[in-house]
Amino acid sequence: MTIIKFKSAWSQTISQGRRRLFSRGRLAIGLAAWLPMVAGTAWSANNPLNAIRAESFDAKSGLLKAEACSEGGNNVCAIHNGDFLLFKNYDFDSGVAGFKARVASLHRGTIEIKLDGPAGVLVGTCPFNPTGGWQAWQDVTCKVDNSQSGVRDVCLVFKGEVKSALVNVSSLVFLKSMVAGTAGIPLGFASRVDVADDEPQAVHAWGMPENGFADGFEDGQLKHWMVNGISLTTNALAGGYSAVSLGTNFNFALTPGVYINKTDTGGDWRTLAEAALSADVIIDSPAACPGIGFSSKDAQQWIYVALNAAGNSLEVWRKYADGAPVRVKQYSGATNNAGTLYTIVPGVKYRLEMDWSPYSDGMIVFLRDGEGHVMASFRTVIDLPVARRPLLACSGGDARFDNVAFDPSLDGWNLKWQWKKAPTLASDVCNPAIWKWKDGKYYMMWRKFGADNYHGIISSADGITWTRVKDEVLKCTGDMNALVDPFGDGRVYVTPGGANMPWWSSDGADNFTVWRNTGLTLGGIFGNCRIQEIIDTAKYHQMSPVPFAGSDYRFIAFCEDWNRMPKPHSVILLSNTLTNWVLANPDPIIPPGTNFWGEKGNAIGSAMVLPDGNILVSSCSCTYAGYTGAPEPSNVSAIVDGKQPWKVLKLGVLPDAPVSRDHVWYEGPNFGTAFYYEPANDTLFFYGGFHDYYIGMMRVENFSQSVMFHP
């Protein structure tokens, strides 16, 4: 991307042939003057995504009363069958998908969640079981109808078969997203809340905002920033002006008119949003901690990365609206597994860079010296999607900022991914293969996790809503590869991808629940773990056989290895028979790197042919940080050459899907294993396992109109 600077206006950005103009932001104003403007907007209604204390009810029935709660505060007790609690004026325009209550009981019963009163619209029913005591608290959850909108009263109606007290309740909250729990799988819900605001969503930049900027403060003004304790100085880093923070208070500046797009606008899906922010930074006081990051619209929630010379560390800080700042990560003295040493010195200019996505939560930070060399880099996960406005921040002492750049075209070549909030299939399932059959339906073969010895079939009419057909179809270990008619007999062939594993085939009988062993085997795969994806070049008019070592090969296999270094990695195998292979290149297709998410290793789980004959792949890109207790954080997109599939043409920086949390559904696949393009509605579907417990999905609508094909 090329950035052109202007002295008196926001810059114009030329990115991949697209011209973007920046609208002028409002004049910089002080925090005291600015916050009332935010407060004056339509915020009188309550937010159902914030926790509600049960004792704060506005109306009730029966003999309900408050009592001291063992977990602090009060709970409501003496709730009997048919009683209700009413809470007034909650705004549902931002959308909800689930409900959670904190309960204690000796009995079984249900909580009916209604809107507008005890006889109002029923949006969900939440069952509860005995918890072991009247102060033995547990969370209960259920899905709710997400089609409701407007400012509504919330009414909880309690039902049970006992005549005595039924249940105690201490708190309740609506959830932006959820999945019902399954036996043996711990429940967990993501606190992903996007604040409702009045900014429009960008529509011409494929999910990302159209406004970026580069500001060197050359015009001697801060007119595009909302500032608190930040001013300008001529004692600049390289002549002209710099922004300066003076004193020990927490000072900041943010851009009220430029921001990363919201990832959630209601409904069942979230949309890709990510950006890069960078600035020159110099520490003038030894105790100063200057940094860059992103803030919410009201400046009450933010994340930022700071330099700490006193502690010789890079630090990540986060603040919620109702709490004090919290340091969530600290990297001191050495970073990366190479043990690179660095020292942060006052009076020296550094370049601080931050790539972040409120969509996937992935963040990569780079610290560069004055000559542009990387001194340190690290990856972390920050969940605060409301923080979307570029932010300069400093506390503890004096520091300066210059040459600030906000680039919303990070990974701009990539697709406009959306991911579905609810899983496609649960639980203990993972890593599917997919095909479309003559009956017009989609079929998916998935692997059972745990016992890891059988595969099941589900089907769908639209690729979004799936129905179980049969759980135990084939017994074997591995992730299935599926090919339609590779041998000209009209049958579907599958193999789990391991060395010498069988090929099974089916003619679609009984919804693909009947398979026969063909007697063919996959053959040797050169000590690798398993083939994850096979492409048949004969099925694509835009492709030709792959030339290698004097021969042409019809089939391309992406083969993963989790045993040899780097762990994991993938290599290319080629074949004309599907039963014996040649190793085209022993080197990793996507080697580890410090310039993108996959610093530890990258295993390609899925691949599809693009209109130009090149191949889109999704890599399970792994880090050293171990966020999940497992080495599978998330998918990163790449494009490889269709004629030399071991050659990478483009590589994404940040994950395409949410970075996973162990055992907890987090709204997206972290290891994709199946693409399917549907030309009838121009939609690309993408399915994958989520931490081996769920199958999640993503999609790209209007696929043929993507920036990837129209730069």
VMD Tcl script that draws the C-alpha trace (Angstrom):
set ca {
  {0.00 0.00 0.00}
  {1.19 3.53 -0.78}
  {0.39 6.35 1.61}
  {0.58 9.97 0.39}
  {0.93 12.66 3.05}
  {-0.60 16.14 2.99}
  {0.26 18.97 5.35}
  {-3.23 20.27 5.98}
  {-5.65 17.42 5.42}
  {-6.09 13.75 5.93}
  {-4.15 11.80 3.40}
  {-5.37 9.94 0.38}
  {-4.62 6.24 0.33}
  {-4.01 4.35 -2.86}
  {-4.42 0.65 -2.11}
  {-4.30 -2.05 -4.77}
  {-5.63 0.28 -7.42}
  {-8.50 1.57 -5.27}
  {-8.61 5.29 -4.41}
  {-9.81 6.20 -0.93}
  {-10.56 9.71 0.29}
  {-10.62 10.55 3.96}
  {-13.43 12.73 5.22}
  {-12.35 15.38 7.65}
  {-12.92 14.49 11.28}
  {-14.37 16.89 13.82}
  {-12.04 19.34 15.53}
  {-10.09 18.07 18.51}
  {-11.99 18.80 21.67}
  {-11.33 18.14 25.32}
  {-12.66 15.07 27.07}
  {-14.94 17.10 29.31}
  {-16.64 18.68 26.31}
  {-16.74 15.54 24.20}
  {-18.16 12.88 26.52}
  {-21.47 14.73 27.11}
  {-21.98 14.67 23.34}
  {-21.77 10.86 23.46}
  {-23.95 10.69 26.54}
  {-26.53 12.84 24.79}
  {-27.18 10.21 22.13}
  {-29.95 7.62 22.50}
  {-28.59 5.70 25.47}
  {-31.54 5.97 27.88}
  {-32.54 2.32 27.46}
  {-30.70 -0.43 29.31}
  {-28.34 -2.84 27.56}
  {-29.48 -6.47 27.93}
  {-25.90 -7.60 27.29}
  {-24.83 -6.12 30.63}
  {-25.33 -8.20 33.77}
  {-28.65 -7.55 35.55}
  {-28.96 -8.11 39.30}
  {-32.16 -10.02 40.01}
  {-32.96 -7.77 42.99}
  {-33.17 -4.75 40.61}
  {-36.57 -5.84 39.27}
  {-39.17 -3.18 38.48}
  {-42.21 -5.36 39.15}
  {-42.94 -8.80 40.61}
  {-45.64 -11.20 41.64}
  {-46.04 -13.46 44.67}
  {-43.96 -13.32 47.83}
  {-40.60 -12.74 46.17}
  {-38.02 -10.97 48.31}
  {-34.31 -10.21 48.51}
  {-31.82 -11.90 50.83}
  {-28.05 -11.91 51.29}
  {-26.21 -13.92 48.65}
  {-23.19 -16.09 49.48}
  {-21.43 -14.76 46.38}
  {-21.93 -11.13 47.40}
  {-24.80 -8.68 47.19}
  {-28.36 -10.00 47.29}
  {-30.35 -12.63 45.47}
  {-34.11 -13.03 45.01}
  {-35.65 -15.90 46.96}
  {-39.11 -17.31 47.80}
  {-39.87 -17.76 44.10}
  {-42.83 -20.11 43.53}
  {-44.44 -21.69 40.49}
  {-46.05 -19.01 38.34}
  {-44.20 -16.06 39.89}
  {-42.51 -13.51 37.68}
  {-39.86 -10.77 37.74}
  {-40.11 -7.79 35.39}
  {-37.22 -5.56 34.25}
  {-38.13 -2.45 32.25}
  {-36.67 -0.74 29.18}
  {-34.04 -2.95 27.55}
  {-32.85 -2.22 24.01}
  {-32.70 -5.34 21.79}
  {-31.76 -3.59 18.54}
  {-28.17 -4.87 18.64}
  {-29.39 -8.48 18.72}
  {-29.11 -11.28 21.26}
  {-28.76 -15.03 20.82}
  {-28.73 -16.50 24.32}
  {-29.71 -16.06 27.95}
  {-27.87 -16.92 31.16}
  {-29.03 -16.84 34.77}
  {-27.27 -17.58 38.05}
  {-29.53 -19.89 40.07}
  {-29.60 -22.09 43.17}
  {-32.31 -24.67 43.86}
  {-33.31 -28.02 45.31}
  {-35.78 -28.66 42.51}
  {-36.20 -28.88 38.76}
  {-38.03 -26.24 36.78}
  {-37.89 -23.73 33.96}
  {-37.51 -20.00 33.47}
  {-39.61 -18.64 30.62}
  {-38.04 -15.54 29.08}
  {-40.75 -13.22 27.77}
  {-40.83 -9.71 26.39}
  {-43.37 -7.03 27.37}
  {-44.89 -8.89 30.34}
  {-45.89 -12.29 31.73}
  {-48.30 -12.78 28.83}
  {-45.89 -11.37 26.24}
  {-43.72 -12.88 23.53}
  {-41.91 -16.06 24.62}
  {-38.33 -15.87 23.31}
  {-36.77 -18.78 25.21}
  {-37.15 -21.34 27.96}
  {-34.25 -22.04 30.31}
  {-34.37 -25.28 32.35}
  {-32.65 -25.70 35.69}
  {-31.86 -28.71 37.86}
  {-31.13 -29.09 41.58}
  {-27.82 -27.42 42.41}
  {-27.41 -28.93 45.89}
  {-28.56 -26.02 48.04}
  {-30.24 -22.65 48.17}
  {-26.83 -20.93 48.02}
  {-25.12 -23.48 45.73}
  {-24.94 -21.32 42.63}
  {-24.75 -22.49 39.03}
  {-25.21 -20.88 35.62}
  {-28.06 -22.04 33.41}
  {-28.31 -21.06 29.76}
  {-30.56 -21.32 26.74}
  {-30.91 -19.95 23.24}
  {-33.41 -17.16 22.59}
  {-35.23 -15.84 19.55}
  {-32.85 -13.30 18.00}
  {-35.46 -11.68 15.74}
  {-36.86 -9.36 18.42}
  {-35.93 -5.67 18.39}
  {-36.76 -2.36 20.01}
  {-36.92 -1.24 23.64}
  {-38.79 -3.94 25.56}
  {-39.56 -5.05 29.09}
  {-37.99 -8.36 30.13}
  {-40.14 -10.74 32.13}
  {-38.98 -14.00 33.75}
  {-41.79 -16.44 34.52}
  {-40.85 -19.36 36.79}
  {-42.43 -22.78 36.37}
  {-42.13 -25.95 38.43}
  {-44.16 -28.77 39.94}
  {-43.49 -28.15 43.63}
  {-45.74 -26.02 45.82}
  {-42.89 -24.79 47.99}
  {-40.13 -22.34 47.03}
  {-38.79 -23.26 43.61}
  {-35.53 -21.43 42.92}
  {-33.26 -18.54 43.95}
  {-31.85 -16.15 41.32}
  {-28.94 -13.75 41.78}
  {-28.33 -12.36 38.27}
  {-29.21 -12.66 34.62}
  {-27.79 -11.50 31.30}
  {-28.49 -11.87 27.59}
  {-25.71 -13.20 25.38}
  {-24.57 -12.04 21.99}
  {-23.74 -15.60 21.01}
  {-23.84 -19.04 22.54}
  {-24.16 -22.75 22.05}
  {-26.03 -25.04 24.39}
  {-23.74 -27.23 26.46}
  {-23.23 -30.93 25.87}
  {-22.57 -33.61 28.48}
  {-18.89 -33.77 29.33}
  {-18.02 -30.47 27.64}
  {-17.48 -27.49 29.95}
  {-19.69 -24.54 29.11}
  {-18.22 -21.18 28.29}
  {-19.56 -18.08 26.62}
  {-17.70 -15.32 24.86}
  {-18.24 -11.83 26.26}
  {-18.11 -10.33 22.78}
  {-20.23 -7.17 22.89}
  {-20.13 -4.55 20.14}
  {-21.50 -1.24 21.40}
  {-24.36 0.09 19.29}
  {-23.37 3.37 17.67}
  {-24.23 5.61 14.75}
  {-21.31 5.04 12.37}
  {-22.11 3.58 8.98}
  {-20.52 0.33 7.91}
  {-18.17 0.58 4.96}
  {-19.56 -1.27 1.96}
  {-16.94 -0.87 -0.75}
  {-13.89 -2.20 1.10}
  {-15.13 -5.75 1.69}
  {-15.91 -5.42 5.34}
  {-13.15 -3.01 6.25}
  {-13.45 0.77 6.63}
  {-12.48 2.97 3.71}
  {-10.75 5.64 5.79}
  {-7.10 5.31 6.71}
  {-4.64 8.09 7.44}
  {-1.03 9.10 7.88}
  {-0.46 12.05 10.22}
  {2.95 13.59 10.82}
  {1.42 16.68 12.49}
  {3.20 18.87 9.91}
  {0.37 21.42 9.90}
  {0.86 22.12 13.62}
  {-2.68 21.04 14.50}
  {-4.52 18.16 16.18}
  {-7.79 18.93 14.47}
  {-8.51 15.31 13.54}
  {-8.08 14.00 17.08}
  {-10.10 14.08 20.25}
  {-7.45 14.79 22.89}
  {-7.07 14.61 26.65}
  {-3.65 15.78 27.90}
  {-2.02 15.51 24.44}
  {-0.67 18.63 22.74}
  {1.87 19.58 20.04}
  {5.51 20.47 20.39}
  {8.17 21.71 17.99}
  {10.74 19.61 19.81}
  {10.01 16.92 17.25}
  {11.60 13.64 16.34}
  {12.60 14.73 12.86}
  {11.77 18.42 12.49}
  {8.36 20.05 12.38}
  {5.87 19.01 15.05}
  {5.19 16.01 17.24}
  {2.33 15.09 19.53}
  {3.47 15.20 23.13}
  {2.16 13.82 26.41}
  {3.29 15.76 29.49}
  {2.98 14.77 33.12}
  {2.23 11.49 34.87}
  {-1.53 11.27 34.26}
  {-3.06 8.93 31.71}
  {-3.21 11.12 28.61}
  {-4.62 10.09 25.26}
  {-5.77 11.10 21.79}
  {-8.20 9.17 19.60}
  {-9.82 9.64 16.18}
  {-13.59 10.12 16.54}
  {-14.20 9.92 12.80}
  {-11.93 7.06 11.69}
  {-12.30 3.53 12.97}
  {-12.20 -0.19 12.28}
  {-15.57 -1.47 11.13}
  {-17.88 -3.21 13.56}
  {-17.67 -7.00 13.28}
  {-21.25 -7.54 14.40}
  {-24.36 -5.77 13.17}
  {-26.83 -8.27 14.58}
  {-28.05 -11.57 13.20}
  {-26.27 -14.90 12.99}
  {-22.95 -13.82 11.47}
  {-19.89 -11.70 12.18}
  {-17.83 -10.02 9.45}
  {-14.09 -9.61 8.97}
  {-12.53 -6.40 10.31}
  {-8.85 -5.72 10.96}
  {-6.25 -2.99 10.63}
  {-2.67 -1.95 11.25}
  {-1.61 1.01 13.41}
  {1.91 2.35 13.83}
  {3.75 5.39 15.20}
  {7.20 6.69 16.01}
  {7.62 6.91 19.78}
  {10.27 8.51 21.98}
  {10.39 8.32 25.79}
  {11.44 11.63 27.38}
  {10.97 10.65 31.06}
  {12.38 7.32 32.32}
  {9.05 6.40 33.95}
  {6.91 7.20 30.90}
  {4.92 4.42 29.23}
  {3.78 5.62 25.78}
  {1.82 3.36 23.48}
  {-0.64 2.91 20.63}
  {-3.91 1.02 20.41}
  {-7.65 1.32 19.89}
  {-10.43 2.95 21.92}
  {-14.21 2.73 22.12}
  {-16.26 5.69 20.93}
  {-16.79 7.00 24.48}
  {-13.08 6.58 25.40}
  {-14.06 4.32 28.29}
  {-12.81 1.02 26.87}
  {-9.50 0.50 25.15}
  {-6.53 -1.72 24.43}
  {-3.03 -0.46 23.82}
  {0.59 -1.62 23.62}
  {3.11 0.44 25.57}
  {6.88 0.80 25.87}
  {8.16 0.66 29.45}
  {11.78 1.74 29.71}
  {11.89 1.31 33.49}
  {10.82 -2.31 33.19}
  {12.55 -2.82 29.81}
  {9.34 -4.37 28.55}
  {6.58 -4.26 25.98}
  {3.19 -4.36 27.69}
  {-0.41 -4.88 26.59}
  {-3.09 -3.04 28.59}
  {-6.87 -3.36 28.47}
  {-9.62 -1.34 30.14}
  {-13.35 -2.07 30.34}
  {-15.94 0.63 30.92}
  {-16.49 -0.24 34.56}
  {-12.97 -1.02 35.69}
  {-9.39 0.14 36.06}
  {-6.75 -0.56 33.40}
  {-5.32 -4.08 33.59}
  {-1.98 -5.22 32.19}
  {-2.75 -8.44 30.34}
  {0.66 -9.19 28.80}
  {4.25 -8.23 29.53}
  {7.27 -9.09 27.40}
  {10.56 -8.25 29.08}
  {14.12 -8.19 27.79}
  {13.79 -11.06 25.35}
  {11.02 -12.03 23.03}
  {10.27 -14.80 20.53}
  {11.67 -18.27 21.03}
  {14.92 -17.20 19.40}
  {15.60 -15.27 22.64}
  {16.23 -11.97 20.86}
  {17.45 -9.40 23.38}
  {16.36 -5.79 23.32}
  {16.76 -2.73 25.54}
  {14.33 0.20 25.63}
  {16.27 3.43 26.19}
  {14.83 6.91 26.91}
  {15.63 9.51 24.27}
  {15.76 6.98 21.41}
  {13.23 6.86 18.59}
  {11.36 3.58 18.13}
  {8.70 2.48 15.69}
  {5.81 0.69 17.38}
  {3.50 -1.34 15.09}
  {0.31 -3.17 15.96}
  {-1.76 -5.46 13.71}
  {-5.10 -6.29 15.32}
  {-8.51 -7.69 14.52}
  {-11.61 -7.21 16.70}
  {-12.97 -10.07 14.57}
  {-10.45 -12.82 15.39}
  {-8.93 -11.17 18.52}
  {-5.46 -11.85 17.10}
  {-2.80 -9.17 17.68}
  {0.79 -8.99 16.45}
  {3.13 -6.30 17.81}
  {6.46 -5.23 16.29}
  {9.08 -2.98 17.87}
  {11.55 -1.51 15.37}
  {14.66 0.57 15.86}
  {15.32 3.88 14.11}
  {16.57 2.10 11.00}
  {13.48 -0.07 10.70}
  {14.99 -3.34 11.96}
  {12.70 -5.54 14.08}
  {13.94 -5.57 17.67}
  {11.08 -7.64 19.05}
  {7.71 -9.05 18.09}
  {5.00 -11.02 19.85}
  {1.48 -12.33 19.42}
  {-1.39 -12.24 21.84}
  {-5.17 -12.45 21.98}
  {-7.32 -9.49 23.06}
  {-11.11 -9.73 23.17}
  {-12.57 -6.22 23.10}
  {-14.39 -5.65 19.79}
  {-15.77 -2.27 20.89}
  {-12.24 -0.77 20.78}
  {-12.01 0.36 17.16}
  {-10.64 3.95 17.03}
  {-6.89 4.56 16.68}
  {-5.46 5.64 20.03}
  {-2.28 7.30 21.31}
  {-1.81 6.89 25.07}
  {0.78 7.62 27.71}
  {1.14 7.59 31.50}
  {3.93 7.99 34.03}
  {5.88 10.76 32.33}
  {6.68 12.70 29.18}
  {6.78 11.12 25.71}
  {6.33 12.06 22.05}
  {4.56 10.58 19.02}
  {5.07 11.19 15.31}
  {4.28 9.72 11.87}
  {1.14 7.94 12.95}
  {-0.32 5.60 10.29}
  {-3.63 3.73 10.30}
  {-3.98 1.14 7.52}
  {-7.40 -0.52 7.20}
  {-6.27 -2.53 4.17}
  {-4.29 -5.07 6.20}
  {-4.81 -8.39 4.37}
  {-6.85 -6.34 1.91}
  {-6.33 -8.95 -0.83}
  {-8.24 -11.46 1.28}
  {-11.91 -12.37 1.16}
  {-14.78 -10.76 3.07}
  {-15.14 -13.61 5.53}
  {-18.18 -14.03 7.74}
  {-18.40 -16.65 10.45}
  {-21.55 -18.16 11.88}
  {-22.02 -17.63 15.59}
  {-23.56 -21.04 16.25}
  {-21.77 -24.30 15.43}
  {-22.82 -26.42 12.50}
  {-22.51 -29.62 14.54}
  {-21.72 -30.55 18.15}
  {-20.22 -32.19 20.09}
  {-16.96 -34.19 19.97}
  {-16.90 -33.76 16.20}
  {-14.28 -32.21 13.94}
  {-12.55 -31.87 10.60}
  {-15.18 -32.54 7.92}
  {-15.12 -33.22 4.17}
  {-17.94 -31.92 1.95}
  {-19.40 -32.54 -1.50}
  {-22.59 -31.79 -3.43}
  {-24.54 -34.65 -5.00}
  {-26.93 -35.19 -7.89}
  {-29.95 -34.79 -5.59}
  {-28.99 -31.14 -5.05}
  {-28.04 -31.66 -1.39}
  {-24.72 -31.09 0.35}
  {-23.19 -33.97 2.26}
  {-20.57 -33.76 4.98}
  {-18.52 -36.58 6.47}
  {-17.18 -35.67 9.90}
  {-14.78 -37.33 12.30}
  {-15.75 -38.31 15.82}
  {-13.23 -37.00 18.32}
  {-12.22 -38.82 21.49}
  {-12.59 -42.44 20.47}
  {-11.44 -41.18 17.05}
  {-12.60 -44.33 15.32}
  {-15.70 -43.53 13.31}
  {-17.12 -41.00 10.88}
  {-20.67 -39.78 10.43}
  {-22.79 -38.14 7.72}
  {-24.92 -34.98 7.83}
  {-26.74 -33.32 4.95}
  {-28.02 -29.85 4.05}
  {-30.18 -28.21 1.42}
  {-28.46 -24.81 1.66}
  {-25.02 -25.43 3.18}
  {-25.98 -23.59 6.38}
  {-28.58 -25.68 8.21}
  {-27.54 -29.32 8.61}
  {-29.34 -32.51 9.63}
  {-27.75 -35.64 11.05}
  {-28.14 -38.65 8.75}
  {-26.11 -41.31 10.57}
  {-23.38 -41.08 13.19}
  {-21.48 -44.31 12.54}
  {-20.81 -44.82 8.86}
  {-17.12 -45.74 8.61}
  {-14.71 -46.80 11.33}
  {-11.16 -45.54 10.89}
  {-8.78 -42.90 12.20}
  {-8.07 -39.65 10.38}
  {-9.65 -36.70 8.58}
  {-11.56 -37.65 5.46}
  {-10.66 -36.51 1.95}
  {-13.55 -36.66 -0.52}
  {-13.34 -36.73 -4.34}
  {-16.31 -36.90 -6.69}
  {-15.84 -39.25 -9.65}
  {-12.03 -39.41 -9.75}
  {-12.08 -42.73 -11.67}
  {-14.93 -42.03 -14.09}
  {-17.44 -44.39 -12.45}
  {-19.67 -41.60 -11.03}
  {-18.99 -42.55 -7.41}
  {-17.71 -40.52 -4.45}
  {-14.40 -41.71 -3.00}
  {-13.11 -41.01 0.53}
  {-9.93 -41.79 2.43}
  {-8.77 -40.71 5.91}
  {-5.41 -39.65 4.49}
  {-2.93 -41.72 6.47}
  {-0.25 -43.89 4.91}
  {-1.69 -46.96 3.15}
  {-5.23 -46.17 4.34}
  {-8.13 -47.58 2.29}
  {-10.18 -45.82 -0.36}
  {-13.94 -46.30 0.15}
  {-16.56 -45.43 -2.44}
  {-20.32 -44.81 -2.52}
  {-22.95 -44.26 -5.19}
  {-25.02 -42.15 -2.79}
  {-27.25 -45.01 -1.61}
  {-29.30 -44.22 1.50}
  {-27.88 -40.71 1.75}
  {-24.28 -41.91 1.64}
  {-24.62 -44.28 4.58}
  {-23.49 -47.25 2.47}
  {-19.79 -47.45 1.53}
  {-17.64 -50.23 0.15}
  {-13.92 -50.83 0.47}
  {-12.52 -50.57 -3.05}
  {-9.40 -52.59 -2.26}
  {-7.29 -49.57 -3.22}
  {-5.02 -47.91 -0.68}
  {-3.55 -44.44 -0.53}
  {0.03 -45.71 -0.53}
  {3.03 -44.26 1.25}
  {3.23 -40.56 2.13}
  {6.94 -40.23 3.00}
  {6.66 -40.36 6.78}
  {4.15 -37.52 7.04}
  {1.05 -37.77 9.23}
  {-1.77 -37.57 6.68}
  {-3.08 -35.96 3.55}
  {-5.55 -33.19 4.41}
  {-6.73 -32.11 0.95}
  {-6.55 -33.51 -2.59}
  {-7.21 -31.43 -5.72}
  {-8.10 -33.10 -8.99}
  {-6.78 -30.75 -11.69}
  {-8.87 -32.55 -14.34}
  {-12.05 -31.13 -12.78}
  {-11.08 -27.50 -13.45}
  {-10.86 -25.94 -16.90}
  {-8.51 -23.27 -15.54}
  {-5.97 -25.85 -14.39}
  {-3.54 -28.22 -16.10}
  {-1.49 -31.13 -14.74}
  {1.43 -30.09 -12.54}
  {4.83 -30.56 -14.23}
  {7.50 -32.02 -11.97}
  {10.75 -33.86 -12.67}
  {9.87 -34.52 -16.30}
  {6.31 -35.81 -15.70}
  {2.86 -34.26 -15.43}
  {0.63 -35.06 -12.45}
  {-3.15 -34.85 -12.19}
  {-3.64 -34.93 -8.41}
  {-2.19 -32.43 -5.89}
  {-2.13 -33.43 -2.19}
  {-1.48 -31.13 0.76}
  {0.09 -33.44 3.33}
  {0.63 -32.42 6.97}
  {3.28 -33.48 9.46}
  {3.05 -32.83 13.22}
  {6.08 -34.95 14.14}
  {9.08 -33.36 12.42}
  {10.26 -29.78 12.70}
  {8.84 -27.30 12.21}
  {5.78 -28.57 14.03}
  {3.41 -28.53 12.22}
  {4.07 -28.11 8.51}
  {2.71 -29.28 5.16}
  {4.37 -30.51 1.97}
  {3.14 -31.20 -1.58}
  {2.65 -34.73 -2.93}
  {1.71 -35.47 -6.56}
  {0.05 -38.49 -8.16}
  {-1.74 -39.79 -11.24}
  {-3.34 -42.80 -9.55}
  {-4.27 -41.77 -5.96}
  {-2.44 -44.91 -4.84}
  {1.21 -43.89 -5.17}
  {2.78 -40.47 -4.77}
  {5.92 -38.45 -5.40}
  {7.25 -35.86 -2.98}
  {7.37 -32.63 -4.95}
  {9.13 -30.53 -2.33}
  {10.24 -31.62 1.15}
  {10.30 -28.04 2.46}
  {7.29 -26.58 4.33}
  {4.84 -24.84 2.00}
  {4.35 -22.10 4.59}
  {7.41 -21.98 6.86}
  {7.29 -20.33 10.28}
  {7.70 -16.56 10.25}
  {7.70 -13.54 12.53}
  {5.78 -11.40 10.04}
  {2.44 -13.24 10.40}
  {0.50 -15.32 12.91}
  {2.23 -18.66 12.25}
  {5.51 -18.17 14.10}
  {5.70 -21.84 15.21}
  {4.35 -23.82 12.28}
  {1.62 -24.03 9.66}
  {-0.42 -27.08 8.61}
  {-2.64 -26.65 5.54}
  {-6.05 -28.15 6.23}
  {-8.08 -27.17 3.17}
  {-7.63 -25.93 -0.39}
  {-9.77 -24.83 -3.33}
  {-9.11 -23.77 -6.91}
  {-9.63 -20.09 -7.73}
  {-10.93 -18.76 -11.08}
  {-7.38 -17.91 -12.19}
  {-6.13 -21.45 -11.60}
  {-4.24 -20.66 -8.41}
  {-5.20 -22.29 -5.12}
  {-6.64 -20.71 -1.98}
  {-5.47 -22.59 1.11}
  {-6.28 -22.29 4.78}
  {-3.45 -22.93 7.20}
  {-3.75 -23.97 10.81}
  {-1.17 -21.41 11.90}
  {0.33 -22.07 15.30}
  {2.15 -19.92 17.84}
  {4.39 -20.57 20.80}
  {2.08 -18.82 23.24}
  {-0.25 -21.77 23.81}
  {-3.45 -19.77 24.27}
  {-5.63 -22.86 24.19}
  {-3.44 -25.52 25.73}
  {-3.14 -26.95 22.22}
  {-1.13 -25.91 19.15}
  {-4.08 -24.98 16.92}
  {-4.93 -21.29 17.28}
  {-6.65 -20.39 14.00}
  {-6.87 -20.28 10.22}
  {-4.67 -18.02 8.09}
  {-5.41 -17.67 4.36}
  {-2.80 -17.98 1.63}
  {-2.72 -18.38 -2.13}
  {-0.32 -20.84 -3.76}
  {0.63 -21.19 -7.42}
  {-1.59 -23.67 -9.26}
  {1.34 -24.79 -11.45}
  {3.84 -24.93 -8.57}
  {1.68 -25.46 -5.47}
  {4.69 -25.36 -3.16}
  {5.14 -21.68 -4.09}
  {3.24 -19.14 -1.93}
  {1.94 -16.08 -3.80}
  {0.06 -14.32 -0.98}
  {-0.01 -14.86 2.78}
  {-2.39 -13.40 5.35}
  {-1.07 -11.68 8.47}
  {-3.87 -12.30 10.97}
  {-6.28 -15.21 11.48}
  {-9.51 -15.40 9.48}
  {-11.47 -16.91 12.37}
  {-11.54 -16.35 16.13}
  {-8.51 -17.66 17.99}
  {-9.76 -20.68 19.88}
  {-10.30 -21.23 23.59}
  {-9.87 -24.73 24.99}
  {-13.15 -26.70 25.23}
  {-15.24 -23.56 24.71}
  {-17.20 -22.74 21.55}
  {-15.87 -19.43 20.32}
  {-17.85 -18.82 17.16}
  {-15.71 -20.23 14.41}
  {-13.49 -23.08 13.17}
  {-9.86 -23.04 14.20}
  {-8.77 -25.76 11.76}
  {-10.58 -25.59 8.44}
  {-10.73 -28.76 6.37}
  {-13.39 -28.16 3.70}
  {-14.17 -25.47 1.12}
  {-17.18 -25.60 -1.17}
  {-18.15 -22.98 -3.77}
  {-21.82 -22.76 -4.78}
  {-22.13 -20.92 -8.13}
  {-25.94 -20.76 -7.89}
  {-25.73 -18.08 -5.19}
  {-22.05 -17.10 -5.64}
  {-21.20 -18.16 -2.08}
  {-18.02 -19.79 -0.82}
  {-18.58 -22.05 2.20}
  {-15.80 -23.06 4.56}
  {-16.08 -25.66 7.32}
  {-13.67 -26.84 9.96}
  {-13.19 -28.35 13.38}
  {-13.19 -26.16 16.41}
  {-10.74 -27.57 18.92}
  {-12.01 -31.09 18.11}
  {-15.34 -30.50 19.87}
  {-17.49 -28.68 17.31}
  {-17.73 -28.04 13.59}
  {-17.99 -24.38 12.68}
  {-18.50 -22.60 9.39}
  {-17.57 -19.43 7.54}
  {-18.71 -18.03 4.22}
  {-18.02 -15.39 1.58}
  {-21.06 -13.93 -0.14}
  {-20.71 -12.42 -3.63}
  {-17.51 -14.42 -3.98}
  {-16.91 -13.57 -7.65}
  {-17.03 -9.84 -6.82}
  {-14.30 -10.07 -4.18}
  {-11.40 -7.65 -4.14}
  {-9.18 -10.69 -4.73}
  {-10.46 -10.77 -8.32}
  {-11.09 -7.02 -8.80}
  {-8.11 -5.19 -7.28}
}
mol new
graphics top color blue
foreach p $ca { graphics top sphere $p radius 0.5 }
foreach p [lrange $ca 0 end-1] q [lrange $ca 1 end] { graphics top cylinder $p $q radius 0.2 }
display resetview
